[in-house]
Amino acid sequence: MSYSDPAHQNAVQEIYRKLGTIPIAAILKHREATRGSSPLIAVPETATVAEVMLLLRNEGILAVPVYRVTEGQSGGRQYTGIISIHDILAYTVFQKLFDRLEPGSGAFVGDKAGELRDWIDSLMEDQEQYFGTPIGELVGLSRESQESWSLNASMPVSNLLQLLTAGAYHRALIVDDEGVLIERSEETENLPEGSFTTMITQTDVLAFLEDCVDLSQDARQRIEQLPVKEINELVTRRLEHQQEQAQSKATSTAERRTGKSRVVTVLDTATALQAFRDLYIGGVSAVAVVDKEGGLAANLSASDLRGLSSSNLEGLLDPVFTFLEIDTRRRSDQVKADQLKFVEPDAPLSKAIAIIRDAHIHRVWIADEGDKPVGVVTVSDILSVFVPDGLMAIEQ
C-alpha cells in the first residue's frame, strides 16, 4: 500500500468529501463530550511574558488568544492574535540577556567587588525587562500570530483541515455563530464582543477524526495502514513544493529551511539554550537530542520553555538532557526525556496515532535499528494525509 495507490486516493477523497458536510461545531461538541466544558483561556495584551509562560505551564497548553478590551462594552474583547510558545521562543533565543549568561561570554572581565555587583545589577535589570515585556509586543513574531484566523462554527470541517495543514497554523479561533444568533433572538442588548469565541487545536481535530462514526471506518483504516516512513516522505515533498511556491515571496530563513530537513539533531551535551536556538534556526517544531553514537536520547520542543522564570533562568545553561529532567519545568503528566516515544520506519500510521493520543504528545520520532532518528510524524502531518494533494492549502 502506498499513498499514490488509487484505492488509497479514493479513501482520502471519500473522507474529505464527508468532512465537507460536517460543521466545525461537531468538533466542539465532541470535545465537550470527551473532555468536558471549559471557558476559553485568553490574556490581555498587557499581560507580561512571565505571566503568560506560567499560565501555559500551569494549564498544560501551548498558546493563548490575546485580546484588548473593547471601548464602550462592559467585558467586551477584541481578539488581536494568538500567542504561542513559538512566539516566546522567537523572542527569547537571541536576547542579549542569555548571551551574557553564557560561560566565557566576556560579559564580566573585572575582579573587583564593585564591578561584579554592577554587572549583577545590570543582569537583573535585563531579566526584569525580559519577563516584564507586555505579551502584546510579541504578536507577529511567528507566522501563526501574524495571521491568526477565525472561522465560523457552521463552516465545514474540511475548511478547518485545510487551514491547519497549511504549515504555519496549529490552531484557529472559532466563532459560535449559532450562539450569537440565539442571544440576539432573545433581544440581549450590548452583547460583549468575543463572548462566543473559542479555540480549536490540531489535537482536537485529530481526536474528532479518530472517533467520528460518520466517517467511513474502512476508508480511515486504509489511510492509517500507510507506513510512517512514507508519511514522512510525503510531508517532506509537500513542504518542498510549498517552499518552491513561496520562493518569490519574502519569507524568513527559518521558514525557507523547513522543507530542507525534517530532522534537526543536537548532542545531549549541548546547552539547552543552544538547542533552543538550533530549533528556531532550523525552522522545526522540535529537535531530536542524540547521544554520542547518534541514538535518540530525548525530544526538545518549544513547549519545554514553559515555566522559565528568574528563579531557574540559569537552567538554560545546563546540558539539554538535564534541563529536560528538571521537575520544576515539567507537569507531572508530561512525557519526560527518558520516556521518549518513537516507532520503526515500517510501523503503520495507526501506531503513531495511538502513541500520540495515549501519551498526549504532538510528535513521534521515526528511528532506525540503531535508534537513530530518520524522520518524524507530527499531529499536523497526520491531519495532512486526510487532505487530497490538489486541495492542500499553500502558505501565502
C-alpha positions as CSV (number, residue, x, y, z in Angstrom):
1,M,0.0,0.0,0.0
2,S,1.4,3.4,-1.0
3,Y,0.0,6.9,-0.9
4,S,-0.2,7.1,-4.7
5,D,-2.3,3.9,-4.8
6,P,-5.7,4.6,-6.4
7,A,-7.5,2.8,-3.6
8,H,-5.8,5.0,-1.1
9,Q,-6.5,8.2,-3.0
10,N,-10.2,7.1,-3.2
11,A,-10.2,6.7,0.6
12,V,-8.8,10.2,1.1
13,Q,-11.3,11.7,-1.3
14,E,-14.2,9.9,0.4
15,I,-13.1,11.1,3.9
16,Y,-12.5,14.6,2.7
17,R,-15.9,14.9,0.9
18,K,-17.7,13.7,4.0
19,L,-15.8,16.3,6.1
20,G,-17.2,18.9,3.7
21,T,-20.7,18.1,5.0
22,I,-19.9,18.2,8.7
23,P,-19.8,21.6,10.5
24,I,-16.9,22.6,12.8
25,A,-19.5,22.8,15.6
26,A,-19.3,18.9,15.6
27,I,-15.7,19.1,16.8
28,L,-16.7,21.4,19.6
29,K,-19.5,19.0,20.7
30,H,-17.1,16.1,20.5
31,R,-14.5,17.9,22.7
32,E,-17.1,18.9,25.3
33,A,-18.4,15.3,25.4
34,T,-14.9,13.8,25.8
35,R,-13.1,16.4,27.9
36,G,-15.9,18.5,29.4
37,S,-16.8,22.1,29.0
38,S,-14.2,24.8,29.8
39,P,-14.1,28.6,29.1
40,L,-11.6,29.9,26.6
41,I,-8.3,30.8,28.3
42,A,-7.1,34.2,27.0
43,V,-4.9,37.0,28.1
44,P,-5.0,40.8,27.7
45,E,-2.3,42.5,25.6
46,T,-0.9,43.9,28.9
47,A,-0.1,40.5,30.4
48,T,3.6,40.0,30.9
49,V,5.8,37.4,29.4
50,A,6.4,35.9,32.8
51,E,2.6,35.7,33.5
52,V,1.9,34.0,30.2
53,M,4.7,31.5,30.5
54,L,3.5,30.5,33.9
55,L,-0.1,30.2,32.6
56,L,1.0,28.0,29.7
57,R,2.8,25.7,32.1
58,N,0.1,25.5,34.7
59,E,-2.7,24.9,32.2
60,G,-0.7,22.5,30.1
61,I,-1.3,24.5,26.9
62,L,0.8,25.9,24.1
63,A,-1.0,29.0,23.1
64,V,-3.5,31.6,24.2
65,P,-5.5,34.2,22.3
66,V,-4.6,37.8,23.1
67,Y,-7.2,40.5,23.4
68,R,-7.8,44.1,24.1
69,V,-10.8,45.4,25.9
70,T,-13.3,46.9,23.6
71,E,-14.2,50.5,24.5
72,G,-17.8,51.1,25.3
73,Q,-18.6,47.4,26.0
74,S,-18.5,46.0,29.5
75,G,-16.3,43.0,29.4
76,G,-16.1,43.1,25.6
77,R,-13.0,41.7,24.0
78,Q,-11.4,42.2,20.6
79,Y,-9.0,39.4,19.8
80,T,-5.8,40.6,18.2
81,G,-4.0,37.4,17.7
82,I,-2.9,34.1,19.2
83,I,0.4,34.0,21.1
84,S,2.0,30.6,21.2
85,I,5.1,29.3,22.9
86,H,6.8,29.6,19.5
87,D,6.4,33.4,19.7
88,I,8.0,33.4,23.1
89,L,10.8,31.2,21.7
90,A,11.5,33.6,18.9
91,Y,11.6,36.4,21.5
92,T,13.8,34.5,23.8
93,V,16.6,32.8,22.0
94,F,18.6,35.8,20.8
95,Q,18.1,38.0,23.9
96,K,21.4,39.7,24.9
97,L,20.4,38.6,28.4
98,F,21.1,35.0,27.6
99,D,24.3,35.8,25.7
100,R,25.6,37.4,28.9
101,L,24.7,34.2,30.9
102,E,26.9,32.0,28.7
103,P,30.2,30.9,30.3
104,G,33.1,32.7,28.6
105,S,30.9,35.4,27.1
106,G,33.2,38.1,28.4
107,A,30.2,40.0,29.9
108,F,32.2,40.4,33.1
109,V,36.0,40.6,33.0
110,G,36.8,42.5,36.2
111,D,37.7,41.1,39.5
112,K,36.7,43.9,41.8
113,A,33.7,43.6,44.1
114,G,32.1,46.8,42.8
115,E,32.4,45.8,39.2
116,L,30.9,42.4,39.9
117,R,28.0,44.0,41.8
118,D,27.3,46.4,38.9
119,W,27.3,43.5,36.4
120,I,24.8,41.5,38.6
121,D,22.6,44.6,39.0
122,S,22.6,45.1,35.2
123,L,21.8,41.4,34.6
124,M,18.8,41.6,37.0
125,E,17.5,44.7,35.1
126,D,17.7,42.7,31.9
127,Q,15.7,39.9,33.5
128,E,13.1,42.3,34.7
129,Q,12.8,43.8,31.3
130,Y,12.5,40.4,29.6
131,F,10.0,38.9,31.9
132,G,8.0,42.1,32.2
133,T,7.5,42.7,28.5
134,P,3.8,43.0,27.6
135,I,2.8,39.9,25.6
136,G,1.1,42.1,23.0
137,E,4.5,43.1,21.8
138,L,5.2,39.5,20.8
139,V,2.2,39.2,18.4
140,G,3.6,38.7,15.0
141,L,6.9,37.0,15.8
142,S,5.6,33.8,14.2
143,R,3.6,33.3,11.1
144,E,0.7,32.0,13.1
145,S,0.4,35.1,15.3
146,Q,0.9,37.4,12.3
147,E,-2.1,36.0,10.6
148,S,-4.4,34.4,13.2
149,W,-7.6,33.0,11.6
150,S,-11.2,33.0,12.8
151,L,-13.7,30.6,11.3
152,N,-17.4,30.2,12.0
153,A,-18.6,27.0,13.7
154,S,-21.1,26.5,10.9
155,M,-18.3,26.1,8.3
156,P,-17.3,22.6,7.2
157,V,-14.5,20.7,8.9
158,S,-12.8,20.5,5.5
159,N,-12.1,24.2,5.6
160,L,-10.6,24.0,9.1
161,L,-8.5,21.0,8.0
162,Q,-7.1,22.9,5.0
163,L,-6.1,25.8,7.3
164,L,-4.5,23.6,9.9
165,T,-2.4,21.7,7.4
166,A,-1.0,24.8,5.6
167,G,2.2,24.6,7.6
168,A,2.0,27.7,9.8
169,Y,-1.2,27.2,11.7
170,H,-1.7,24.8,14.6
171,R,-4.9,26.3,16.0
172,A,-7.8,28.6,15.0
173,L,-10.3,30.8,16.7
174,I,-13.9,29.6,16.2
175,V,-16.9,31.8,16.4
176,D,-20.1,30.0,17.6
177,D,-22.4,31.8,15.2
178,E,-25.4,29.8,16.4
179,G,-24.9,31.0,19.9
180,V,-24.7,34.6,18.7
181,L,-28.0,34.2,16.8
182,I,-29.7,32.7,19.9
183,E,-28.6,35.5,22.1
184,R,-29.7,38.1,19.6
185,S,-33.1,36.4,19.1
186,E,-33.6,36.9,22.9
187,E,-33.0,40.6,22.4
188,T,-29.9,40.7,24.5
189,E,-28.5,44.2,24.4
190,N,-24.9,45.2,24.3
191,L,-23.6,41.7,23.7
192,P,-19.9,41.8,24.6
193,E,-17.7,41.2,21.6
194,G,-15.9,37.9,21.8
195,S,-18.4,36.2,24.0
196,F,-18.9,33.3,21.6
197,T,-15.3,32.7,20.6
198,T,-13.3,29.6,21.4
199,M,-10.2,27.9,20.0
200,I,-9.7,24.6,18.2
201,T,-6.3,22.9,18.0
202,Q,-4.9,20.2,15.7
203,T,-5.2,17.8,18.6
204,D,-9.0,18.5,18.8
205,V,-9.4,17.7,15.1
206,L,-7.3,14.5,15.3
207,A,-9.4,13.2,18.2
208,F,-12.6,14.0,16.3
209,L,-11.4,12.2,13.1
210,E,-10.5,9.1,15.1
211,D,-13.8,9.0,16.9
212,C,-16.3,10.2,14.3
213,V,-18.7,7.4,13.5
214,D,-20.0,9.3,10.4
215,L,-16.7,8.8,8.6
216,S,-16.1,5.5,6.7
217,Q,-14.1,3.3,9.0
218,D,-12.8,1.3,6.1
219,A,-11.5,4.4,4.3
220,R,-9.9,5.7,7.5
221,Q,-8.3,2.4,8.3
222,R,-6.9,2.2,4.7
223,I,-5.3,5.6,5.2
224,E,-3.8,4.7,8.5
225,Q,-2.3,1.5,7.2
226,L,0.4,3.5,5.4
227,P,3.9,3.1,6.9
228,V,5.2,6.2,8.8
229,K,8.3,6.5,6.7
230,E,6.0,7.2,3.7
231,I,4.1,9.8,5.6
232,N,7.4,11.5,6.5
233,E,8.4,11.4,2.8
234,L,5.0,12.7,1.7
235,V,5.1,15.7,4.1
236,T,8.7,16.5,3.1
237,R,7.7,16.6,-0.6
238,R,4.7,18.8,0.2
239,L,6.8,21.2,2.2
240,E,9.4,21.4,-0.6
241,H,6.5,22.2,-3.0
242,Q,5.2,24.9,-0.7
243,Q,8.8,26.3,-0.4
244,E,9.0,26.5,-4.2
245,Q,5.7,28.3,-4.3
246,A,6.9,30.8,-1.8
247,Q,10.4,31.5,-3.3
248,S,9.3,34.8,-4.8
249,K,7.8,36.0,-1.6
250,A,9.5,37.5,1.4
251,T,10.0,34.6,3.9
252,S,12.3,34.2,6.8
253,T,15.4,32.0,6.7
254,A,13.8,29.6,9.2
255,E,10.7,29.2,7.0
256,R,12.7,28.6,3.9
257,R,14.7,25.9,5.6
258,T,11.6,24.0,6.8
259,G,11.3,21.9,3.7
260,K,15.1,21.0,3.6
261,S,15.3,18.9,6.7
262,R,12.6,17.2,8.8
263,V,15.0,16.2,11.5
264,V,17.4,18.5,13.3
265,T,19.6,16.9,16.0
266,V,21.6,18.3,18.9
267,L,24.0,16.4,21.1
268,D,22.9,15.7,24.7
269,T,26.0,17.6,25.9
270,A,24.8,20.9,24.2
271,T,23.3,23.5,26.4
272,A,19.5,23.9,26.4
273,L,20.0,27.5,25.2
274,Q,21.9,26.2,22.1
275,A,19.4,23.5,21.5
276,F,16.5,26.1,21.5
277,R,18.5,28.3,19.1
278,D,19.0,25.3,16.8
279,L,15.3,24.6,16.9
280,Y,14.4,28.1,16.0
281,I,17.0,28.5,13.2
282,G,16.1,25.1,11.8
283,G,12.5,26.1,11.4
284,V,11.3,22.9,13.1
285,S,8.8,22.3,15.9
286,A,11.2,20.1,17.8
287,V,14.8,18.8,17.8
288,A,16.0,15.3,18.5
289,V,18.5,15.1,21.3
290,V,21.1,12.4,20.5
291,D,23.9,10.7,22.4
292,K,27.5,10.5,21.1
293,E,26.5,7.4,19.0
294,G,23.7,9.4,17.3
295,G,20.9,7.5,19.1
296,L,17.8,9.2,20.3
297,A,18.0,10.3,23.9
298,A,15.3,12.9,24.2
299,N,13.0,15.3,22.5
300,L,13.2,19.1,22.9
301,S,10.3,21.4,21.7
302,A,9.3,24.9,22.2
303,S,6.9,23.7,24.9
304,D,9.8,22.9,27.1
305,L,10.4,26.6,27.5
306,R,7.2,26.9,29.6
307,G,7.7,27.7,33.2
308,L,11.1,29.5,32.7
309,S,11.4,32.2,35.3
310,S,14.0,34.4,37.0
311,S,14.4,31.6,39.7
312,N,15.5,29.0,37.2
313,L,16.9,31.0,34.3
314,E,20.4,29.6,34.7
315,G,19.0,26.2,33.8
316,L,19.3,27.2,30.1
317,L,23.0,26.7,30.5
318,D,22.6,23.1,31.7
319,P,23.1,20.2,29.2
320,V,19.8,19.8,27.4
321,F,19.0,16.4,28.9
322,T,19.5,17.8,32.4
323,F,17.3,20.8,31.5
324,L,14.5,18.4,30.3
325,E,14.6,16.4,33.5
326,I,14.2,19.2,36.0
327,D,10.8,18.7,37.7
328,T,10.2,22.5,38.1
329,R,9.8,22.8,34.4
330,R,7.5,19.8,33.8
331,R,4.0,18.9,34.6
332,S,3.6,15.5,36.2
333,D,1.6,14.2,33.2
334,Q,4.2,15.2,30.6
335,V,6.4,12.7,28.9
336,K,9.9,13.0,30.4
337,A,13.2,12.8,28.5
338,D,13.8,9.2,29.3
339,Q,10.2,8.3,28.2
340,L,10.9,9.3,24.6
341,K,8.4,7.9,22.1
342,F,9.5,6.6,18.7
343,V,8.4,4.0,16.1
344,E,10.2,1.9,13.4
345,P,10.1,3.2,9.8
346,D,7.7,0.4,8.7
347,A,5.2,0.9,11.5
348,P,1.7,1.8,10.3
349,L,0.4,5.3,10.8
350,S,-2.2,3.9,13.2
351,K,0.5,3.0,15.7
352,A,1.9,6.6,15.7
353,I,-1.6,8.0,16.2
354,A,-2.2,5.6,19.1
355,I,1.0,6.7,20.8
356,I,0.3,10.4,20.3
357,R,-3.2,10.2,21.7
358,D,-2.3,7.9,24.6
359,A,0.8,9.9,25.7
360,H,-0.8,13.3,24.9
361,I,2.2,14.4,22.8
362,H,2.5,16.2,19.5
363,R,5.0,14.0,17.6
364,V,6.6,10.6,17.3
365,W,10.1,10.2,16.0
366,I,10.9,7.5,13.4
367,A,14.1,5.7,14.4
368,D,16.2,3.0,12.6
369,E,17.6,-0.2,14.1
370,G,20.3,1.8,15.8
371,D,17.8,4.2,17.4
372,K,19.0,7.0,15.1
373,P,16.3,9.5,14.1
374,V,15.5,9.2,10.4
375,G,12.1,11.1,10.4
376,V,9.2,12.4,12.4
377,V,5.4,12.3,12.3
378,T,3.5,15.2,13.9
379,V,-0.1,15.8,14.5
380,S,0.0,18.2,11.6
381,D,1.4,15.5,9.4
382,I,-1.3,13.1,10.3
383,L,-4.1,15.6,9.5
384,S,-2.4,16.4,6.2
385,V,-2.9,12.8,4.9
386,F,-6.7,13.3,5.1
387,V,-6.4,16.2,2.5
388,P,-6.1,15.4,-1.2
389,D,-3.0,16.6,-2.9
390,G,-4.8,19.1,-5.1
391,L,-6.6,20.7,-2.2
392,M,-3.6,21.3,0.1
393,A,-3.5,24.9,1.1
394,I,-0.4,26.9,0.2
395,E,1.1,29.4,2.7
396,Q,0.7,32.9,1.3
